Amino acid sequence: MDRYERINALHRILKAARYPVTVPRLQEELGCSRATVYRDLAFLRDALMAPVEGDGEAGFRYAAAESERFELPGLWLSSEELYALLASQQLLRRTGAGVLSSVLAPLQQRIEGLLAAQAGTSRWPVERVRVIPHRGRRLDETSFRAVASAVLERRRLAFEYRARSTDETTRRKVSPQRITHYRDNWYLDAWDHEREALRSFAVDRIMQARLLEDPAQDVEDAVLDQHFASSYGIFSGEPKGWATIVFSPKVARWVADEHWHSKQQGRFLPDGRYELKVPYSVPRELLMDVLHYGADAEIVEPAVLREQAKSLLSLALSQYDR
C-alpha cells in the first residue's frame, strides 16, 4: 500500500470510528510500521487539516463535531497517477516542440511539489522520458493557443491562412471542430463558412488568429469521421479507390504491425510477402509512404496509382543520371 492508499484508508477508518482507534490496529489495517502510522497521522492533521485527536495510548479518531464535515481536500492522486500526469505533460510539451511550455511549466512545478511531499521525490528525472521529434514544423504559440481555445470553447475563429502549395494568403472564418496531431504536426479540422464545406488547416500556416463571439456551428461526429477519416492519411474526402500494396518478406512483419488506416485489410501471402489494402482519396501521401520502403514495396493496383509510382521513381532516378 503506497502513501496515497494509506492516507485514504486512514481517513476512512478515522471517519467511521465511533471510538479512538489504537495504533496497533492502524498498523494491522494499513500494513505499515508504527513510525509510518504516526507520520501519516501527522500529515493528515498538519498538511490536510484533518480534525485528528487522541494520543498514542488511547488511540486516535476524528473530533466528533467535525468528522461529518471533513473530507480530503482537492484532487488527491496516487504517486503512480502523478507520475503518469507528469509524463503526459512532458510528452505534450516535447511533442509540440515547445508550444504552451510557458503555460505548462507551473503545472510541472505543482506536480513535482506534490511528488516531493507525497512520495519523497525531490526531483522527477525528465531526461528519462525520451521523445524524438520527426520532421515537426515550427508553431507560433499564440496561434496554437487561439486555435485550441476555439475548439474547446466552441467559438468561431478568424485567421489568415498561407497555403503551402501556392504560398497564397487568404482570410478565413471557420467553426472549429477538432484539433488533430498527425506525424508531429497539428491540424485544425473546421467548417469553412465562406466555402460552406469542411476543411483541414495546418496550424503552423495559421496567422493572426482571433476568437469570435459567435458560437461554433457543430458538425456531427459521424459526418466528421466520414469526411476526415475515411481516406488514407491527413487528406480528407470520400475514398476514390482502394490501393493494394505487396511488401517483401524482409519487411512483412514490420508492415503487418503498422496501422495505416482504420479500415485497412492485410494478409500474409504463401511466399512470406504481406499484402495490404487501404482506401485513399489523394494519392500523394500514400505514394510517399509506399516509396519509403523502396524495393521492398510494390503497388499492385489500381493501375493509375502504379503508373504514378513508376513516374516518381523515374523522376528520382533521373536526378542521378546527370
C-alpha positions as semicolon CSV with decimal commas, in nm:
position;residue;x (nm);y (nm);z (nm)
1;M;0,000;0,000;0,000
2;D;0,157;0,333;-0,105
3;R;0,115;0,657;0,085
4;Y;-0,184;0,769;-0,120
5;E;-0,368;0,445;-0,045
6;R;-0,270;0,459;0,323
7;I;-0,391;0,818;0,364
8;N;-0,723;0,733;0,202
9;A;-0,760;0,419;0,413
10;L;-0,661;0,606;0,731
11;H;-0,915;0,877;0,651
12;R;-1,192;0,619;0,607
13;I;-1,101;0,440;0,931
14;L;-1,096;0,756;1,140
15;K;-1,411;0,895;0,979
16;A;-1,606;0,576;1,051
17;A;-1,469;0,523;1,403
18;R;-1,707;0,585;1,693
19;Y;-1,426;0,531;1,941
20;P;-1,049;0,601;1,924
21;V;-0,856;0,354;1,709
22;T;-0,534;0,221;1,859
23;V;-0,200;0,242;1,678
24;P;-0,156;-0,140;1,669
25;R;-0,491;-0,172;1,492
26;L;-0,393;0,100;1,244
27;Q;-0,063;-0,082;1,183
28;E;-0,250;-0,401;1,106
29;E;-0,512;-0,245;0,879
30;L;-0,265;-0,023;0,693
31;G;0,013;-0,282;0,677
32;C;0,286;-0,045;0,792
33;S;0,516;0,030;1,085
34;R;0,432;0,226;1,399
35;A;0,650;0,516;1,283
36;T;0,468;0,528;0,948
37;V;0,131;0,543;1,124
38;Y;0,246;0,844;1,324
39;R;0,386;1,014;1,013
40;D;0,059;0,962;0,826
41;L;-0,145;1,091;1,121
42;A;0,076;1,400;1,136
43;F;0,035;1,451;0,760
44;L;-0,344;1,425;0,789
45;R;-0,353;1,669;1,079
46;D;-0,088;1,925;0,975
47;A;-0,093;1,920;0,593
48;L;-0,454;1,828;0,519
49;M;-0,606;2,000;0,826
50;A;-0,793;1,686;0,934
51;P;-0,961;1,705;1,281
52;V;-0,740;1,429;1,427
53;E;-0,748;1,399;1,805
54;G;-0,605;1,149;2,055
55;D;-0,271;1,012;2,171
56;G;-0,061;0,702;2,124
57;E;-0,202;0,512;2,419
58;A;-0,576;0,573;2,392
59;G;-0,580;0,583;2,011
60;F;-0,693;0,835;1,752
61;R;-1,018;0,946;1,589
62;Y;-1,172;1,250;1,424
63;A;-1,326;1,510;1,650
64;A;-1,696;1,424;1,672
65;A;-1,811;1,779;1,594
66;E;-1,607;1,797;1,271
67;S;-1,594;1,438;1,146
68;E;-1,903;1,461;0,924
69;R;-1,790;1,783;0,756
70;F;-1,429;1,693;0,683
71;E;-1,325;1,542;0,351
72;L;-0,985;1,506;0,191
73;P;-0,922;1,837;0,010
74;G;-0,891;1,883;-0,363
75;L;-0,779;1,630;-0,620
76;W;-0,590;1,359;-0,435
77;L;-0,382;1,148;-0,675
78;S;-0,160;0,848;-0,618
79;S;0,212;0,863;-0,687
80;E;0,161;0,649;-0,998
81;E;-0,111;0,884;-1,124
82;L;0,111;1,187;-1,060
83;Y;0,398;1,022;-1,248
84;A;0,163;0,944;-1,538
85;L;0,033;1,302;-1,541
86;L;0,384;1,444;-1,535
87;A;0,496;1,208;-1,812
88;S;0,195;1,314;-2,022
89;Q;0,280;1,679;-1,963
90;Q;0,638;1,618;-2,073
91;L;0,521;1,428;-2,380
92;L;0,281;1,706;-2,479
93;R;0,546;1,973;-2,426
94;R;0,806;1,792;-2,631
95;T;0,565;1,673;-2,899
96;G;0,453;2,030;-2,955
97;A;0,811;2,150;-2,996
98;G;0,780;2,384;-2,701
99;V;0,428;2,506;-2,770
100;L;0,249;2,602;-2,446
101;S;0,571;2,545;-2,247
102;S;0,516;2,866;-2,052
103;V;0,162;2,758;-1,964
104;L;0,257;2,402;-1,871
105;A;0,562;2,496;-1,662
106;P;0,358;2,583;-1,349
107;L;0,174;2,251;-1,381
108;Q;0,503;2,064;-1,382
109;Q;0,619;2,255;-1,074
110;R;0,297;2,178;-0,888
111;I;0,313;1,808;-0,971
112;E;0,678;1,784;-0,872
113;G;0,590;1,957;-0,544
114;L;0,315;1,705;-0,476
115;L;0,551;1,419;-0,552
116;A;0,811;1,564;-0,317
117;A;0,556;1,583;-0,035
118;Q;0,381;1,257;-0,108
119;A;0,643;1,017;-0,240
120;G;0,960;1,172;-0,104
121;T;1,085;1,250;-0,453
122;S;1,260;1,586;-0,469
123;R;1,310;1,583;-0,845
124;W;1,146;1,397;-1,131
125;P;1,412;1,291;-1,389
126;V;1,255;1,431;-1,706
127;E;1,557;1,317;-1,907
128;R;1,431;0,960;-1,857
129;V;1,142;1,039;-2,093
130;R;1,284;1,047;-2,445
131;V;1,079;1,198;-2,725
132;I;1,242;1,234;-3,067
133;P;1,056;1,476;-3,296
134;H;1,049;1,379;-3,664
135;R;1,007;1,649;-3,926
136;G;0,789;1,861;-3,700
137;R;0,720;2,214;-3,817
138;R;0,764;2,529;-3,612
139;L;0,447;2,658;-3,446
140;D;0,350;3,001;-3,327
141;E;0,239;2,964;-2,965
142;T;-0,016;3,245;-2,985
143;S;-0,188;3,095;-3,289
144;F;-0,186;2,747;-3,139
145;R;-0,344;2,870;-2,816
146;A;-0,613;3,058;-3,009
147;V;-0,694;2,752;-3,220
148;A;-0,705;2,519;-2,918
149;S;-0,921;2,763;-2,723
150;A;-1,166;2,800;-3,011
151;V;-1,200;2,421;-3,041
152;L;-1,256;2,367;-2,669
153;E;-1,473;2,674;-2,604
154;R;-1,682;2,604;-2,918
155;R;-1,636;2,953;-3,066
156;R;-1,581;3,063;-3,423
157;L;-1,231;3,158;-3,535
158;A;-1,100;3,413;-3,785
159;F;-0,747;3,393;-3,926
160;E;-0,521;3,439;-4,224
161;Y;-0,407;3,120;-4,390
162;R;-0,099;3,091;-4,608
163;A;-0,129;2,779;-4,822
164;R;0,197;2,589;-4,852
165;S;0,127;2,465;-5,206
166;T;0,057;2,808;-5,362
167;D;0,200;3,047;-5,099
168;E;-0,127;3,240;-5,133
169;T;-0,273;3,409;-4,824
170;T;-0,649;3,406;-4,769
171;R;-0,878;3,518;-4,487
172;R;-1,093;3,252;-4,327
173;K;-1,381;3,239;-4,081
174;V;-1,446;2,891;-3,953
175;S;-1,626;2,686;-3,693
176;P;-1,353;2,468;-3,538
177;Q;-1,446;2,101;-3,499
178;R;-1,133;1,916;-3,393
179;I;-0,760;1,970;-3,349
180;T;-0,551;1,679;-3,473
181;H;-0,190;1,583;-3,402
182;Y;-0,058;1,389;-3,700
183;R;0,303;1,298;-3,772
184;D;0,447;1,553;-3,529
185;N;0,233;1,836;-3,666
186;W;-0,101;1,993;-3,569
187;Y;-0,405;2,037;-3,795
188;L;-0,738;2,212;-3,745
189;D;-1,048;2,042;-3,885
190;A;-1,316;2,308;-3,934
191;W;-1,629;2,414;-4,116
192;D;-1,533;2,695;-4,356
193;H;-1,830;2,935;-4,363
194;E;-1,740;3,111;-4,689
195;R;-1,684;2,787;-4,880
196;E;-1,962;2,606;-4,693
197;A;-1,751;2,293;-4,663
198;L;-1,525;2,105;-4,424
199;R;-1,159;2,190;-4,449
200;S;-0,834;2,089;-4,276
201;F;-0,575;2,358;-4,198
202;A;-0,212;2,314;-4,095
203;V;-0,187;2,511;-3,770
204;D;0,168;2,623;-3,849
205;R;0,027;2,812;-4,154
206;I;-0,238;2,995;-3,949
207;M;-0,164;3,362;-3,875
208;Q;-0,341;3,642;-3,689
209;A;-0,587;3,402;-3,529
210;R;-0,860;3,556;-3,313
211;L;-1,162;3,413;-3,137
212;L;-1,502;3,549;-3,234
213;E;-1,804;3,588;-3,009
214;D;-2,027;3,376;-3,232
215;P;-2,072;3,015;-3,121
216;A;-1,922;2,749;-3,344
217;Q;-2,150;2,558;-3,578
218;D;-2,123;2,193;-3,477
219;V;-2,093;1,917;-3,733
220;E;-2,198;1,568;-3,629
221;D;-1,918;1,328;-3,537
222;A;-2,032;1,077;-3,796
223;V;-2,003;1,340;-4,071
224;L;-1,659;1,444;-3,950
225;D;-1,539;1,085;-3,942
226;Q;-1,678;1,019;-4,287
227;H;-1,503;1,324;-4,430
228;F;-1,172;1,327;-4,243
229;A;-1,112;0,962;-4,156
230;S;-1,247;0,765;-4,449
231;S;-0,936;0,804;-4,667
232;Y;-0,569;0,743;-4,611
233;G;-0,360;0,998;-4,420
234;I;-0,440;1,360;-4,343
235;F;-0,607;1,426;-4,678
236;S;-0,986;1,431;-4,649
237;G;-1,275;1,334;-4,867
238;E;-1,452;1,022;-4,982
239;P;-1,217;0,744;-5,096
240;K;-1,156;0,737;-5,471
241;G;-1,045;0,377;-5,457
242;W;-0,851;0,108;-5,277
243;A;-0,478;0,059;-5,313
244;T;-0,320;-0,285;-5,295
245;I;0,046;-0,291;-5,192
246;V;0,262;-0,601;-5,157
247;F;0,567;-0,593;-4,928
248;S;0,867;-0,824;-4,941
249;P;0,920;-1,092;-4,673
250;K;1,205;-0,880;-4,534
251;V;0,970;-0,604;-4,415
252;A;0,644;-0,800;-4,398
253;R;0,641;-0,841;-4,019
254;W;0,704;-0,469;-3,964
255;V;0,427;-0,363;-4,200
256;A;0,185;-0,617;-4,050
257;D;0,225;-0,444;-3,713
258;E;0,173;-0,094;-3,854
259;H;-0,155;0,098;-3,851
260;W;-0,207;0,259;-4,190
261;H;-0,584;0,310;-4,178
262;S;-0,880;0,210;-3,962
263;K;-1,028;0,007;-4,249
264;Q;-0,706;-0,149;-4,375
265;Q;-0,704;-0,512;-4,484
266;G;-0,387;-0,719;-4,459
267;R;-0,278;-1,078;-4,503
268;F;0,040;-1,279;-4,535
269;L;0,089;-1,446;-4,873
270;P;0,212;-1,808;-4,903
271;D;0,561;-1,692;-5,009
272;G;0,605;-1,476;-4,695
273;R;0,514;-1,144;-4,854
274;Y;0,248;-0,920;-4,697
275;E;-0,048;-0,776;-4,890
276;L;-0,201;-0,453;-4,760
277;K;-0,517;-0,283;-4,890
278;V;-0,612;0,074;-4,787
279;P;-0,871;0,328;-4,910
280;Y;-0,733;0,657;-5,040
281;S;-0,855;0,986;-5,178
282;V;-0,545;1,195;-5,258
283;P;-0,258;0,967;-5,366
284;R;0,033;1,196;-5,270
285;E;0,076;1,087;-4,909
286;L;0,014;0,720;-4,982
287;L;0,275;0,722;-5,258
288;M;0,524;0,891;-5,025
289;D;0,479;0,620;-4,763
290;V;0,496;0,332;-5,009
291;L;0,810;0,467;-5,180
292;H;0,966;0,497;-4,835
293;Y;1,005;0,117;-4,848
294;G;1,192;0,134;-5,178
295;A;1,238;-0,203;-5,349
296;D;1,055;-0,382;-5,066
297;A;0,714;-0,244;-5,170
298;E;0,514;-0,276;-5,492
299;I;0,182;-0,113;-5,575
300;V;-0,022;-0,380;-5,748
301;E;-0,340;-0,183;-5,813
302;P;-0,505;0,036;-5,921
303;A;-0,311;0,076;-6,242
304;V;-0,321;0,455;-6,230
305;L;-0,157;0,459;-5,886
306;R;0,103;0,208;-6,004
307;E;0,186;0,432;-6,301
308;Q;0,218;0,734;-6,073
309;A;0,466;0,544;-5,859
310;K;0,667;0,446;-6,167
311;S;0,677;0,809;-6,283
312;L;0,800;0,930;-5,945
313;L;1,070;0,664;-5,937
314;S;1,179;0,755;-6,290
315;L;1,200;1,122;-6,200
316;A;1,401;1,040;-5,890
317;L;1,637;0,819;-6,090
318;S;1,687;1,095;-6,350
319;Q;1,838;1,312;-6,078
320;Y;2,128;1,068;-6,058
321;D;2,176;1,025;-6,434
322;R;2,304;1,375;-6,496
